[in-house]
């Protein structure tokens, strides 16, 4: 009885809804690459570094074993299937593939 009754008043949903307005800023170019790397954890033999002064100790590291890369565009004639690679030296192959895609997209634009 000490406090008077309270009424909950909610804001109008149309006035307080965040809406995206800058649709022209979504994609600056009609092409982009979607890439995914596959890796596995391998144990790091850290016998040479016996220093325990570090706050963390390296146990495992990721070793890249493959990738997938897909060119995405709304232009139908330039759509391609994803490129999937798993083999020796995947980072060099990935770099070469991205540079090739960059050259092709540059020629299209």
C-alpha positions as CSV (number, residue, x, y, z in Angstrom):
1,X,0.0,0.0,0.0
2,X,3.0,2.3,0.2
3,X,3.5,2.5,-3.6
4,X,0.8,3.6,-6.0
5,X,-0.3,1.2,-8.8
6,X,1.9,1.2,-11.9
7,X,1.0,0.8,-15.5
8,X,3.4,-0.5,-18.1
9,X,3.5,1.6,-21.3
10,X,5.3,0.0,-24.3
11,X,6.7,2.2,-27.1
12,X,5.2,2.1,-30.5
13,X,6.9,-0.7,-32.5
14,X,7.0,1.4,-35.7
15,X,8.9,4.2,-34.1
16,X,11.5,2.1,-32.3
17,X,12.4,-0.5,-35.0
18,X,15.9,-0.2,-36.5
19,X,15.8,-0.4,-40.3
20,X,18.6,-0.6,-42.8
21,X,18.4,2.3,-45.2
22,X,21.7,2.4,-47.1
23,X,21.0,-0.4,-49.6
24,X,23.5,0.9,-52.1
25,X,26.3,0.2,-49.6
26,X,25.6,-3.5,-49.3
27,X,28.0,-4.6,-52.1
28,X,30.4,-2.3,-53.8
29,X,31.1,-4.8,-56.5
30,X,28.9,-7.4,-58.2
31,X,31.5,-10.1,-57.3
32,X,32.9,-11.6,-54.2
33,X,34.7,-14.7,-53.1
34,X,33.6,-17.0,-50.3
35,X,36.5,-19.1,-49.0
36,X,36.8,-21.8,-46.4
37,X,39.9,-23.5,-45.1
38,X,40.2,-27.0,-43.7
39,X,42.9,-27.7,-41.2
40,X,43.9,-30.2,-38.6
41,X,45.6,-29.8,-35.2
42,X,49.1,-31.2,-34.9
43,X,51.0,-31.5,-31.7
44,X,53.9,-29.0,-31.3
45,X,57.0,-30.5,-29.8
46,X,58.2,-27.6,-27.7
47,X,61.3,-29.2,-26.0
48,X,63.6,-26.4,-27.1
49,X,61.6,-23.7,-25.3
50,X,61.8,-24.7,-21.6
51,X,61.0,-21.1,-20.5
52,X,58.1,-21.2,-18.1
53,X,57.9,-17.4,-17.8
54,X,55.3,-17.1,-20.5
55,X,51.6,-17.0,-19.4
56,X,50.6,-19.5,-22.1
57,X,52.2,-22.5,-23.6
58,X,51.8,-23.6,-27.2
59,X,50.4,-27.2,-27.4
60,X,48.9,-27.6,-30.9
61,X,48.9,-25.7,-34.1
62,X,46.5,-25.6,-37.1
63,X,48.0,-27.0,-40.3
64,X,46.0,-26.1,-43.4
65,X,45.3,-29.1,-45.5
66,X,42.8,-27.7,-48.1
67,X,40.4,-25.0,-49.1
68,X,37.2,-24.3,-51.0
69,X,36.7,-21.0,-52.9
70,X,33.5,-19.9,-54.7
71,X,32.9,-16.9,-56.8
72,X,29.5,-15.4,-56.0
73,X,27.7,-13.0,-58.4
74,X,24.2,-12.3,-59.6
75,X,25.3,-12.3,-63.2
76,X,24.4,-15.7,-64.4
77,X,26.9,-16.1,-67.2
78,X,29.9,-15.5,-64.8
79,X,28.7,-17.9,-62.1
80,X,31.1,-20.9,-61.6
81,X,31.2,-24.0,-59.5
82,X,33.3,-23.9,-56.3
83,X,36.9,-24.8,-56.5
84,X,38.0,-27.4,-53.9
85,X,41.6,-28.3,-53.3
86,X,43.2,-30.8,-50.9
87,X,46.9,-31.6,-51.4
88,X,50.4,-30.4,-51.0
89,X,51.1,-26.7,-50.3
90,X,47.4,-25.5,-50.2
91,X,48.3,-21.9,-49.3
92,X,50.3,-21.4,-52.5
93,X,47.6,-23.0,-54.6
94,X,45.0,-20.8,-52.8
95,X,47.0,-17.6,-53.4
96,X,47.4,-18.5,-57.1
97,X,43.7,-19.2,-57.4
98,X,42.7,-15.9,-55.8
99,X,45.1,-14.0,-58.1
100,X,43.6,-15.8,-61.1
101,X,40.1,-14.9,-59.9
102,X,41.1,-11.3,-59.4
103,X,42.4,-11.1,-62.9
104,X,39.3,-12.7,-64.4
105,X,37.0,-10.3,-62.4
106,X,39.1,-7.3,-63.4
107,X,38.7,-8.2,-67.0
108,X,34.9,-8.6,-66.6
109,X,34.5,-5.3,-64.9
